[in-house]
Amino acid sequence: MTTSEQPTPTQAGPSADAHARLPLIGDRAPYFESESTHGPVRLTDYAGRWLVLFSHPADFTPVCTTEFIAFTDLADEFTARGVALLGNSVDSVHSHLAWTRSIEEKLGVRIPFPIIADLDTRVSRAYGMLHPNTSGTAAVRAVFVIDPEQTVRAVLYYPMNAGRMIPEILRLIDALQTSDRDGVACPANWHPGEDVVLSAPRTQAELDARLADDTVKLADWYLATKPGTTE
């Protein structure tokens, strides 16, 4: 790991209290309010729509820069799915603005979404983004997918020396939204429009209906698929 991606931990390190437990899938998303590059932001600002809250270790670092460009390249795809993007790190607003300005001037990419300035680490601690064995003060590469009811639906973590695959985050959101809409599950390597998985029938009537449905493919009682739908 290069020093440019690994901020130096403090010598003594923070206390155990500085590292809050990780919010779990199905938990209510921890409330936050903070300053950002777009002004004050609160979790409740995003009620009624999906939110991808993601952290990065530090401004002006190479892997983080490529990630922000990748998020920006697909920003319209997130918007089309009703998903807001919100970055977070323990850097200041001034640092964020200088960094995003540099990205725009040197690389021709304007970052369209806000970035939280979590100088007091409250957001990072609330979401379990500070991992003491990687850095005492910098957030790891975390992703929280939060639904319109402000429930945590997915949690992803990446180490500091490996950037995120942004299309996979989009695919995950597609799977969650498809499952919510159609009451199905999505199999490995699934993409929108491909076959989806049905849960096991719970009643004789459900079983009879499934056996009579020509669109359902039955491998065995525990594995049934049918063509997926797209909106």
C-alpha positions as CSV (number, residue, x, y, z in Angstrom):
1,M,0.0,0.0,0.0
2,T,1.4,3.3,-1.0
3,T,1.7,6.2,1.5
4,S,-0.5,8.3,-0.8
5,E,-3.4,5.9,-0.1
6,Q,-2.6,5.1,3.5
7,P,-2.9,8.1,5.9
8,T,-0.6,7.7,8.9
9,P,-2.5,6.6,12.0
10,T,-2.0,8.6,15.2
11,Q,0.7,7.1,17.4
12,A,-1.6,6.2,20.3
13,G,-4.6,5.6,18.1
14,P,-8.2,6.5,19.1
15,S,-10.1,4.8,21.9
16,A,-12.4,1.9,21.2
17,D,-15.3,4.3,21.6
18,A,-14.2,6.1,18.4
19,H,-15.2,3.1,16.3
20,A,-19.0,2.6,16.5
21,R,-20.5,-0.7,15.6
22,L,-21.3,-1.3,11.9
23,P,-25.0,-0.6,11.0
24,L,-26.5,-3.8,9.9
25,I,-28.6,-4.6,6.9
26,G,-32.2,-3.9,7.9
27,D,-31.2,-1.3,10.5
28,R,-32.5,2.2,10.5
29,A,-29.8,4.3,8.9
30,P,-28.0,6.4,11.6
31,Y,-29.1,10.0,11.5
32,F,-26.5,12.6,10.6
33,E,-26.3,16.3,9.8
34,S,-23.1,17.9,8.6
35,E,-21.5,20.5,6.3
36,S,-20.8,19.5,2.7
37,T,-19.6,21.0,-0.5
38,H,-23.2,21.8,-1.3
39,G,-24.0,23.3,2.1
40,P,-25.6,21.6,5.1
41,V,-26.9,18.1,4.6
42,R,-29.0,15.8,6.8
43,L,-30.1,12.2,6.3
44,T,-33.7,13.3,6.3
45,D,-33.0,15.4,3.2
46,Y,-33.0,12.1,1.3
47,A,-36.2,10.6,2.7
48,G,-38.4,9.2,0.0
49,R,-35.5,8.3,-2.4
50,W,-32.6,5.9,-2.5
51,L,-29.2,7.1,-1.2
52,V,-25.7,5.8,-1.8
53,L,-23.6,7.1,1.1
54,F,-19.9,6.3,0.4
55,S,-16.7,7.2,2.2
56,H,-13.2,7.6,0.9
57,P,-9.9,7.8,2.8
58,A,-8.6,11.2,1.8
59,D,-8.7,14.0,-0.8
60,F,-5.9,14.4,-3.3
61,T,-5.2,10.6,-3.4
62,P,-5.0,8.7,-6.7
63,V,-7.5,5.8,-6.1
64,C,-10.1,8.1,-4.6
65,T,-9.8,10.4,-7.6
66,T,-10.5,7.6,-10.0
67,E,-13.5,6.5,-7.9
68,F,-15.0,10.0,-7.9
69,I,-14.5,10.2,-11.7
70,A,-16.2,6.8,-12.0
71,F,-19.1,7.8,-9.9
72,T,-19.5,11.0,-11.9
73,D,-19.4,9.0,-15.2
74,L,-22.4,7.0,-14.0
75,A,-24.2,9.8,-12.1
76,D,-27.0,10.0,-14.7
77,E,-27.6,6.2,-14.3
78,F,-28.0,6.6,-10.5
79,T,-30.3,9.6,-11.1
80,A,-32.4,7.5,-13.5
81,R,-33.0,5.0,-10.7
82,G,-34.0,7.6,-8.2
83,V,-30.7,7.3,-6.4
84,A,-28.7,10.2,-4.8
85,L,-25.0,10.1,-4.3
86,L,-23.3,11.5,-1.2
87,G,-19.6,11.3,-0.5
88,N,-17.9,11.5,2.9
89,S,-14.4,11.8,4.3
90,V,-12.8,13.4,7.4
91,D,-11.3,16.2,5.2
92,S,-12.6,19.8,5.4
93,V,-14.9,21.6,3.0
94,H,-12.0,23.7,1.8
95,S,-10.0,20.5,1.0
96,H,-12.9,19.0,-0.8
97,L,-13.5,22.1,-2.9
98,A,-9.8,22.4,-3.8
99,W,-9.6,18.7,-4.7
100,T,-12.8,18.7,-6.9
101,R,-11.6,21.9,-8.5
102,S,-8.3,20.3,-9.3
103,I,-10.2,17.3,-10.8
104,E,-12.2,19.6,-13.0
105,E,-9.2,21.7,-14.1
106,K,-6.7,18.9,-14.7
107,L,-9.1,16.0,-15.8
108,G,-12.1,17.8,-17.1
109,V,-14.6,16.2,-14.8
110,R,-17.0,18.2,-12.6
111,I,-18.1,16.3,-9.5
112,P,-21.9,16.8,-9.3
113,F,-22.7,15.4,-5.9
114,P,-22.0,16.7,-2.4
115,I,-19.2,15.5,-0.2
116,I,-19.6,15.6,3.6
117,A,-16.8,17.3,5.5
118,D,-16.7,15.0,8.5
119,L,-13.9,16.7,10.5
120,D,-15.4,15.6,13.8
121,T,-15.8,12.0,12.4
122,R,-19.4,11.8,13.7
123,V,-20.7,10.4,10.4
124,S,-17.8,8.1,10.0
125,R,-18.2,6.7,13.5
126,A,-22.0,6.4,13.2
127,Y,-21.5,4.3,10.1
128,G,-18.6,2.2,11.3
129,M,-16.3,3.7,8.6
130,L,-13.2,4.0,10.8
131,H,-11.3,0.8,11.1
132,P,-8.5,1.0,13.6
133,N,-6.3,-1.6,11.9
134,T,-6.1,0.4,8.7
135,S,-6.0,4.0,10.0
136,G,-6.8,5.8,13.2
137,T,-8.5,8.7,11.5
138,A,-9.2,8.0,7.8
139,A,-12.4,6.3,6.7
140,V,-12.1,3.1,4.6
141,R,-13.9,2.7,1.3
142,A,-17.4,2.0,2.6
143,V,-20.7,2.0,0.7
144,F,-24.1,2.2,2.3
145,V,-27.2,1.7,0.2
146,I,-30.2,3.3,2.0
147,D,-33.7,2.9,0.7
148,P,-36.5,5.6,0.6
149,E,-37.7,4.5,4.1
150,Q,-34.1,5.2,5.3
151,T,-33.3,1.6,6.0
152,V,-29.9,0.2,5.4
153,R,-30.3,-2.3,2.5
154,A,-26.7,-3.1,1.6
155,V,-23.2,-2.5,3.0
156,L,-19.9,-2.8,1.1
157,Y,-16.3,-2.4,2.3
158,Y,-13.2,-2.1,0.3
159,P,-9.6,-1.7,1.5
160,M,-7.7,1.5,0.9
161,N,-5.6,0.0,-2.0
162,A,-8.5,-1.3,-4.1
163,G,-11.0,1.0,-5.8
164,R,-14.7,0.2,-6.1
165,M,-16.5,-1.2,-9.1
166,I,-19.2,1.4,-9.6
167,P,-21.2,-0.6,-12.1
168,E,-21.6,-3.4,-9.5
169,I,-23.2,-0.8,-7.1
170,L,-25.7,0.0,-9.9
171,R,-26.3,-3.7,-10.4
172,L,-26.9,-4.1,-6.7
173,I,-29.5,-1.3,-6.7
174,D,-31.2,-2.8,-9.7
175,A,-31.5,-6.1,-7.8
176,L,-32.9,-4.4,-4.7
177,Q,-35.4,-2.4,-6.6
178,T,-36.4,-5.4,-8.7
179,S,-36.9,-7.5,-5.6
180,D,-39.0,-4.8,-3.9
181,R,-41.1,-4.3,-7.0
182,D,-41.7,-7.9,-8.1
183,G,-41.3,-9.9,-4.9
184,V,-38.4,-12.0,-6.3
185,A,-34.7,-12.6,-5.7
186,C,-31.9,-12.1,-8.1
187,P,-29.3,-14.8,-8.7
188,A,-25.5,-14.7,-9.1
189,N,-24.2,-12.5,-11.8
190,W,-27.8,-11.2,-12.6
191,H,-28.5,-8.2,-14.7
192,P,-31.8,-6.4,-15.4
193,G,-34.0,-8.4,-17.8
194,E,-32.5,-11.7,-16.9
195,D,-34.3,-14.6,-15.1
196,V,-35.1,-14.0,-11.5
197,V,-35.5,-16.5,-8.6
198,L,-38.8,-17.4,-6.9
199,S,-39.1,-18.3,-3.3
200,A,-40.3,-21.7,-2.3
201,P,-44.2,-22.0,-2.4
202,R,-45.8,-21.7,1.0
203,T,-49.2,-23.2,0.2
204,Q,-50.6,-25.9,-2.0
205,A,-52.4,-23.2,-4.0
206,E,-49.0,-21.4,-4.7
207,L,-47.5,-24.7,-5.8
208,D,-50.3,-25.5,-8.1
209,A,-50.1,-22.0,-9.6
210,R,-46.4,-22.4,-10.2
211,L,-46.7,-25.8,-11.8
212,A,-49.3,-24.4,-14.1
213,D,-47.2,-21.3,-15.1
214,D,-45.4,-22.1,-18.4
215,T,-43.0,-19.2,-17.8
216,V,-41.6,-20.8,-14.6
217,K,-38.5,-23.1,-14.9
218,L,-38.4,-25.6,-12.1
219,A,-35.0,-27.3,-11.5
220,D,-36.3,-28.7,-8.2
221,W,-38.6,-27.6,-5.4
222,Y,-35.9,-25.2,-4.0
223,L,-34.9,-23.6,-7.3
224,A,-37.4,-22.0,-9.6
225,T,-36.8,-19.1,-12.0
226,K,-38.9,-17.0,-14.4
227,P,-38.1,-14.3,-16.9
228,G,-37.4,-10.9,-15.2
229,T,-39.3,-7.7,-16.0
230,T,-38.0,-4.2,-16.5
231,E,-39.9,-1.0,-16.0
